[in-house]
């Protein structure tokens, strides 16, 4: 198959490109900077583009079997209004321009577009399936708007899947790159009271799920792309501490997180008990269904391909 991936130089996008190339698919990758690890690969084509702006790059959208939209500025860090604008526009404008570039009436074409578990807001112990209502904080409103931009491609006869992603756990980037140094320095532990539910997915399972969603035409609309067993934050901390042979006893109090990170702190303290009902109903097989196997795989360098 021929794929187009926006955000191809990012943590997920670069690994997904390599995953697909290893299976003899062709990939056109779009991002502002080239993914160095992929530039010498056969069947990989790179297009430098600011996807928040329309341009000639949109022509690449018309000649593929599947478009995977992953572009989005990182949400990690202290927010101000300028940062929130960048977070929003990187997602909304890119998705809008991808949809504009997609052809009409292309039989079998699919758009898989990222969204996030943040769609649900903070919901305590409530079990969140794809049928659950949206929340009303910044990320929830953003996710709802982001998904609407992607779903507009259905008007062109294109099948659309929006992935409500859990936190991606993988080597060399993402959340683990933020957490492992703290644990190695003996200052790792749960965030806040540690009881908030943590939606997550191992990078390998995310990449396999993207291909699964593309290969199953009966799947469309929102799909929770997360492991089947969300865990309280304290269980994540315990699993990481055990894998690194470090204690997980130094909690970061909620008031300190809020003082340090402002509004973004609520993202770290939010509770989202998401379950991947659609993937499970269609018999998707998770390689890493539980947090300990996933964390051990990352810490001990198990191959993600």
C-alpha positions as CSV (number, residue, x, y, z in Angstrom):
1,X,0.0,0.0,0.0
2,X,0.9,3.6,-0.4
3,X,0.8,5.7,2.8
4,X,1.1,9.4,3.6
5,X,2.1,10.3,7.1
6,X,2.0,13.8,8.5
7,X,4.3,14.4,11.5
8,X,6.8,11.8,10.0
9,X,9.8,13.1,11.9
10,X,8.0,12.9,15.3
11,X,8.3,10.1,17.9
12,X,5.4,8.1,16.6
13,X,5.5,9.1,13.0
14,X,9.2,8.1,12.4
15,X,8.7,4.7,14.0
16,X,5.4,4.1,12.2
17,X,7.1,4.9,8.9
18,X,9.8,2.4,9.6
19,X,7.3,-0.2,10.7
20,X,5.4,0.2,7.4
21,X,8.5,0.2,5.3
22,X,9.7,-3.0,6.9
23,X,6.5,-4.6,5.7
24,X,7.2,-3.4,2.1
25,X,4.7,-0.6,2.0
26,X,5.6,2.8,0.5
27,X,5.5,5.9,2.7
28,X,5.5,9.6,1.8
29,X,6.4,11.5,5.0
30,X,5.6,15.1,5.6
31,X,7.1,17.3,8.3
32,X,9.1,20.5,8.7
33,X,12.4,18.6,9.2
34,X,13.5,15.4,7.6
35,X,13.5,12.2,9.7
36,X,17.2,11.3,9.4
37,X,16.8,7.6,10.1
38,X,14.5,7.2,7.1
39,X,16.1,9.3,4.4
40,X,18.1,6.4,2.9
41,X,15.2,3.9,3.0
42,X,13.8,2.6,-0.3
43,X,10.1,3.4,-0.8
44,X,10.3,6.4,1.5
45,X,9.8,9.9,0.1
46,X,10.1,13.0,2.2
47,X,8.3,16.3,1.6
48,X,9.3,19.3,3.7
49,X,6.1,21.2,4.6
50,X,4.5,23.5,7.1
51,X,1.2,21.6,7.1
52,X,-0.6,24.4,9.0
53,X,-0.5,26.3,5.7
54,X,-2.0,25.1,2.4
55,X,0.6,24.4,-0.3
56,X,1.8,22.1,-3.0
57,X,2.4,19.4,-0.4
58,X,-1.4,18.8,-0.5
59,X,-1.0,17.1,-3.9
60,X,0.7,14.2,-2.0
61,X,-2.7,13.5,-0.4
62,X,-4.3,12.5,-3.6
63,X,-2.1,9.6,-4.6
64,X,-2.1,7.3,-1.6
65,X,-4.3,4.5,-0.3
66,X,-4.2,5.7,3.3
67,X,-3.4,9.0,5.0
68,X,-2.2,8.9,8.7
69,X,-2.4,12.3,10.3
70,X,-0.2,12.6,13.4
71,X,0.9,16.2,13.3
72,X,0.5,18.2,16.6
73,X,2.7,20.4,18.7
74,X,3.7,18.7,22.0
75,X,1.3,19.5,24.9
76,X,4.0,19.0,27.5
77,X,5.2,22.1,29.4
78,X,3.7,25.2,30.9
79,X,1.0,26.7,28.8
80,X,0.2,30.3,28.1
81,X,-2.2,31.6,25.5
82,X,0.4,31.6,22.7
83,X,1.3,28.0,23.4
84,X,-2.3,27.0,23.5
85,X,-2.8,28.7,20.1
86,X,0.1,26.7,18.7
87,X,-1.2,23.5,20.2
88,X,-4.6,24.1,18.6
89,X,-3.5,25.4,15.2
90,X,-1.0,22.6,14.7
91,X,-3.8,20.1,14.9
92,X,-6.8,21.9,13.5
93,X,-5.2,23.6,10.5
94,X,-3.1,20.6,9.5
95,X,-6.1,18.3,9.6
96,X,-8.2,20.8,7.6
97,X,-5.5,21.1,5.0
98,X,-5.1,17.3,4.7
99,X,-8.8,16.8,4.2
100,X,-8.8,19.6,1.5
101,X,-6.0,17.7,-0.3
102,X,-7.8,14.3,-0.2
103,X,-9.6,13.3,-3.5
104,X,-13.3,12.8,-3.7
105,X,-14.8,9.4,-4.5
106,X,-11.6,7.3,-4.1
107,X,-12.9,3.9,-3.4
108,X,-11.3,2.2,-0.4
109,X,-9.3,5.2,0.7
110,X,-9.0,5.8,4.5
111,X,-7.9,8.7,6.7
112,X,-6.6,7.7,10.2
113,X,-6.3,10.8,12.2
114,X,-4.9,11.3,15.7
115,X,-7.0,12.5,18.6
116,X,-6.5,11.8,22.3
117,X,-8.0,10.4,25.5
118,X,-8.2,14.0,26.6
119,X,-11.4,14.1,24.6
120,X,-13.2,12.7,27.7
121,X,-11.8,15.2,30.2
122,X,-11.2,14.1,33.8
123,X,-13.8,11.5,34.7
124,X,-12.7,9.8,37.9
125,X,-13.4,6.1,38.0
126,X,-16.0,6.1,35.1
127,X,-15.2,3.5,32.4
128,X,-14.9,5.4,29.2
129,X,-15.9,3.6,25.9
130,X,-16.0,5.3,22.6
131,X,-19.7,6.2,23.3
132,X,-18.8,8.4,26.3
133,X,-19.5,12.1,26.0
134,X,-16.8,14.7,25.6
135,X,-15.4,16.7,28.5
136,X,-15.2,20.5,28.7
137,X,-11.6,21.5,29.4
138,X,-9.1,22.8,26.9
139,X,-7.9,19.5,25.6
140,X,-11.4,18.0,25.5
141,X,-12.7,20.9,23.4
142,X,-9.7,20.8,21.2
143,X,-10.1,17.0,20.6
144,X,-13.7,17.5,19.7
145,X,-12.9,20.2,17.2
146,X,-9.9,18.2,15.9
147,X,-12.1,15.1,15.3
148,X,-14.7,17.2,13.5
149,X,-12.1,18.4,11.0
150,X,-11.0,14.8,10.2
151,X,-14.6,13.5,10.0
152,X,-15.3,16.1,7.3
153,X,-13.4,13.8,4.9
154,X,-16.4,11.4,5.0
155,X,-18.2,13.9,2.8
156,X,-15.7,13.0,0.1
157,X,-16.6,9.3,0.5
158,X,-13.5,8.6,2.5
159,X,-13.6,6.3,5.5
160,X,-12.4,8.1,8.6
161,X,-11.0,6.7,11.8
162,X,-10.1,9.0,14.7
163,X,-7.7,7.5,17.2
164,X,-8.3,8.6,20.8
165,X,-4.8,7.8,21.9
166,X,-3.6,6.9,25.3
167,X,-0.1,8.0,26.4
168,X,2.4,6.3,24.1
169,X,5.1,4.3,25.9
170,X,8.2,3.5,23.8
171,X,12.0,3.8,23.9
172,X,13.8,7.0,23.2
173,X,10.9,9.4,23.3
174,X,7.5,10.2,24.5
175,X,6.4,10.0,28.1
176,X,9.1,7.4,29.1
177,X,11.9,9.8,28.1
178,X,10.4,12.2,30.6
179,X,10.0,9.7,33.4
180,X,13.0,7.4,33.3
181,X,15.7,10.0,34.2
182,X,13.7,10.9,37.4
183,X,13.4,7.3,38.5
184,X,17.1,6.7,37.7
185,X,17.9,9.6,40.0
186,X,15.8,8.1,42.8
187,X,13.2,10.9,42.7
188,X,10.5,9.0,40.8
189,X,7.0,8.3,42.1
190,X,3.3,8.8,41.5
191,X,1.8,12.2,40.6
192,X,-0.6,13.7,43.1
193,X,-2.5,11.0,45.0
194,X,-1.7,8.4,42.3
195,X,-5.3,7.3,42.1
196,X,-6.1,8.9,38.8
197,X,-6.5,6.5,35.9
198,X,-3.7,6.5,33.3
199,X,-4.7,5.6,29.7
200,X,-1.6,4.2,27.8
201,X,-0.5,2.1,24.9
202,X,2.9,0.6,24.0
203,X,4.3,2.0,20.7
204,X,4.4,-1.4,19.1
205,X,0.7,-1.9,19.7
206,X,-0.1,1.6,18.4
207,X,1.7,0.9,15.2
208,X,0.0,-2.4,14.8
209,X,-3.3,-0.8,15.5
210,X,-2.9,1.8,12.8
211,X,-2.4,-1.0,10.2
212,X,-5.3,-3.0,11.7
213,X,-7.6,0.0,11.4
214,X,-6.7,0.5,7.8
215,X,-7.1,-3.1,6.9
216,X,-10.6,-3.4,8.5
217,X,-13.0,-1.4,6.5
218,X,-15.9,-2.0,8.9
219,X,-14.1,0.3,11.5
220,X,-14.8,4.0,11.3
221,X,-15.3,7.0,13.6
222,X,-13.8,7.3,17.0
223,X,-11.6,4.4,18.3
224,X,-9.9,4.3,21.7
225,X,-6.4,3.3,20.9
226,X,-5.2,2.3,24.3
227,X,-4.3,-0.8,26.2
228,X,-7.2,-2.9,27.5
229,X,-6.0,-2.4,31.1
230,X,-5.7,1.3,32.2
231,X,-4.0,1.6,35.5
232,X,-3.9,4.1,38.4
233,X,-0.9,6.4,38.1
234,X,0.7,4.8,41.2
235,X,0.7,1.4,39.4
236,X,2.6,3.0,36.5
237,X,5.1,4.4,38.9
238,X,5.5,1.1,40.7
239,X,6.0,-0.8,37.4
240,X,8.7,1.7,36.3
241,X,10.4,1.6,39.6
242,X,10.5,-2.2,39.6
243,X,11.8,-2.3,36.0
244,X,14.6,0.1,36.8
245,X,15.3,-1.4,40.3
246,X,14.5,2.0,41.8
247,X,12.0,3.0,44.5
248,X,8.8,4.7,43.5
249,X,8.2,6.4,46.8
250,X,8.7,10.1,46.0
251,X,5.2,11.5,45.1
252,X,4.9,14.8,43.4
253,X,2.1,16.6,45.4
254,X,-0.7,18.0,43.3
255,X,-0.1,21.6,44.7
256,X,3.5,21.5,43.6
257,X,2.6,20.3,40.1
258,X,0.1,23.1,39.8
259,X,2.6,25.7,41.0
260,X,5.2,24.4,38.5
261,X,3.1,23.8,35.4
262,X,-0.1,25.9,35.8
263,X,-3.0,24.8,33.7
264,X,-1.0,21.9,32.1
265,X,-0.9,20.3,35.6
266,X,-4.5,19.3,35.2
267,X,-3.6,17.1,32.3
268,X,-1.1,15.1,34.5
269,X,-3.7,14.9,37.3
270,X,-6.7,14.0,35.1
271,X,-8.3,10.6,35.4
272,X,-9.3,8.8,32.2
273,X,-10.3,5.1,32.5
274,X,-10.5,4.4,28.8
275,X,-11.1,1.0,27.3
276,X,-10.6,0.0,23.6
277,X,-14.0,-1.6,23.1
278,X,-13.9,-1.4,19.3
279,X,-10.5,-2.9,19.0
280,X,-11.4,-5.7,21.4
281,X,-14.7,-6.4,19.6
282,X,-12.8,-6.8,16.4
283,X,-10.2,-9.1,18.0
284,X,-7.2,-6.9,17.8
285,X,-4.3,-8.7,19.6
286,X,-2.3,-6.6,22.0
287,X,1.3,-7.7,22.4
288,X,1.5,-5.6,25.6
289,X,-1.9,-5.6,27.3
290,X,-0.6,-5.0,30.9
291,X,1.6,-2.1,32.2
292,X,4.4,-4.3,33.6
293,X,5.1,-6.1,30.4
294,X,5.0,-2.8,28.5
295,X,7.3,-0.9,30.9
296,X,9.7,-3.8,31.0
297,X,9.9,-4.0,27.3
298,X,10.8,-0.3,27.1
299,X,13.3,-0.3,29.9
300,X,15.1,-3.5,28.7
301,X,15.2,-2.5,25.1
302,X,12.9,-5.0,23.5
303,X,12.4,-4.4,19.8
304,X,9.3,-2.4,18.9
305,X,9.1,-3.8,15.4
